[in-house]
């Protein structure tokens, strides 16, 4: 299946895509509202909560805006991020938020079991995402390193 046909089919069957799809599909996060599906041997992710998706989108937008300097995209208008920066924003942003909410936890690289639960916890504590201390969050975004693929031996 070519890329254009895949994208068209993906949009047709997935009315509400998951904002944290890269993080969930790489098994670094999970969410109670996410459902995996397959198209031509590729995986996709659907979100079953309009409110949950709105929370996720608002959080990720704030992370992207605050991480512009770390991503070296300061001054430009919302550039499209490559895979590495996109996953760093998703996973690093959630790990940073968890660190702000639970500073006594010692494992920043542990899997985040429920993205929506973490975001609800943040809203319960801070009222709005804009009140979250973003310095600690952006430190985790900047520190995130994508795992390198193992080289194949010939």
C-alpha positions as CSV (number, residue, x, y, z in Angstrom):
1,X,0.0,0.0,0.0
2,X,1.5,3.4,-1.0
3,X,1.8,6.2,1.6
4,X,-1.0,8.3,0.1
5,X,-3.5,5.5,0.0
6,X,-2.5,4.6,3.6
7,X,-3.1,8.2,4.8
8,X,-6.4,8.4,3.1
9,X,-7.6,5.1,4.5
10,X,-6.3,6.1,8.0
11,X,-8.3,9.3,8.0
12,X,-11.4,7.5,6.7
13,X,-11.5,4.9,9.5
14,X,-10.0,6.9,12.3
15,X,-12.3,9.9,13.1
16,X,-10.4,10.9,16.3
17,X,-6.6,10.2,16.1
18,X,-4.6,9.9,19.3
19,X,-2.4,12.9,20.0
20,X,0.2,10.7,21.7
21,X,0.2,8.0,19.0
22,X,4.0,7.9,18.7
23,X,4.5,7.5,22.5
24,X,1.8,4.9,22.8
25,X,2.8,2.8,19.8
26,X,6.4,2.7,21.0
27,X,5.1,1.3,24.4
28,X,6.4,4.3,26.4
29,X,2.9,5.3,27.4
30,X,-0.6,4.0,27.6
31,X,-4.1,5.5,27.8
32,X,-7.5,4.2,28.8
33,X,-9.0,5.9,25.8
34,X,-6.6,4.5,23.2
35,X,-7.5,1.7,20.8
36,X,-5.0,0.1,18.4
37,X,-6.1,-0.9,14.9
38,X,-4.2,-2.2,11.9
39,X,-4.2,-1.1,8.2
40,X,-2.1,-3.1,5.8
41,X,0.2,-4.4,8.6
42,X,0.7,-0.9,10.1
43,X,-0.7,0.1,13.4
44,X,-2.7,3.2,14.2
45,X,-4.3,4.6,17.3
46,X,-7.8,6.0,17.8
47,X,-9.0,8.0,20.8
48,X,-12.4,7.2,22.2
49,X,-12.8,10.4,24.2
50,X,-13.4,13.9,22.7
51,X,-12.7,15.6,26.0
52,X,-9.6,13.5,26.6
53,X,-8.3,14.2,23.2
54,X,-8.8,18.0,23.8
55,X,-6.8,17.7,27.0
56,X,-4.0,15.9,25.3
57,X,-3.9,18.4,22.4
58,X,-3.9,21.4,24.8
59,X,-1.0,19.9,26.8
60,X,1.1,18.9,23.8
61,X,0.6,22.3,22.2
62,X,1.9,24.0,25.4
63,X,4.9,21.6,25.5
64,X,5.7,22.4,21.8
65,X,5.5,26.1,22.5
66,X,7.6,25.9,25.6
67,X,10.2,23.6,24.0
68,X,10.9,25.8,20.9
69,X,14.3,26.8,22.3
70,X,15.2,23.3,23.2
71,X,14.2,22.1,19.7
72,X,16.1,25.1,18.1
73,X,12.9,26.3,16.4
74,X,12.6,29.6,18.3
75,X,11.3,32.4,16.2
76,X,9.6,30.2,13.6
77,X,5.9,29.6,13.4
78,X,4.9,26.2,14.7
79,X,7.2,24.1,12.4
80,X,6.4,20.5,11.7
81,X,8.6,18.4,14.0
82,X,10.5,15.4,12.8
83,X,9.9,12.0,14.4
84,X,12.7,12.4,17.0
85,X,11.5,15.8,18.2
86,X,7.8,14.8,18.1
87,X,8.4,11.8,20.3
88,X,10.7,13.8,22.6
89,X,7.8,16.3,23.1
90,X,5.3,13.5,23.7
91,X,7.3,11.3,26.0
92,X,9.5,13.9,27.6
93,X,6.6,16.2,28.2
94,X,4.6,13.5,30.0
95,X,7.7,12.4,32.0
96,X,8.3,16.0,33.0
97,X,4.7,16.4,34.1
98,X,4.9,13.2,36.1
99,X,8.1,14.5,37.8
100,X,6.3,17.8,38.7
101,X,3.3,16.0,40.1
102,X,5.3,13.2,41.9
103,X,8.8,14.5,42.7
104,X,9.5,11.5,45.0
105,X,9.2,8.9,42.2
106,X,12.7,7.8,41.3
107,X,12.1,6.2,37.8
108,X,11.6,9.0,35.2
109,X,12.0,6.5,32.3
110,X,9.2,4.2,33.6
111,X,6.2,3.7,31.3
112,X,3.3,6.2,31.9
113,X,0.3,3.9,32.3
114,X,-2.5,6.4,31.6
115,X,-1.9,9.6,29.8
116,X,-5.4,10.9,30.4
117,X,-5.2,10.1,34.1
118,X,-1.9,12.0,34.4
119,X,-3.3,15.1,32.6
120,X,-6.5,15.0,34.8
121,X,-4.2,14.9,37.8
122,X,-2.3,17.9,36.6
123,X,-5.5,19.9,36.0
124,X,-6.8,18.9,39.4
125,X,-3.7,20.2,41.1
126,X,-2.9,23.3,38.9
127,X,-6.4,24.2,37.5
128,X,-4.9,25.0,34.0
129,X,-1.9,23.6,32.1
130,X,-0.4,27.1,31.9
131,X,0.2,27.0,35.7
132,X,2.4,23.9,35.5
133,X,6.1,24.7,36.2
134,X,7.3,24.1,32.7
135,X,11.0,24.4,33.4
136,X,11.1,20.8,34.9
137,X,8.9,19.6,32.0
138,X,11.2,21.0,29.3
139,X,14.3,19.6,31.1
140,X,12.8,16.1,30.5
141,X,11.9,17.0,26.9
142,X,15.5,18.1,26.2
143,X,16.9,15.1,28.0
144,X,14.9,12.5,26.1
145,X,17.0,10.4,23.7
146,X,15.3,8.3,21.1
147,X,16.5,4.7,21.1
148,X,18.8,3.8,18.3
149,X,18.0,0.8,16.2
150,X,20.4,-2.1,16.4
151,X,22.5,-2.6,13.3
152,X,21.9,-5.7,11.3
153,X,24.8,-7.9,10.8
154,X,25.5,-9.1,7.3
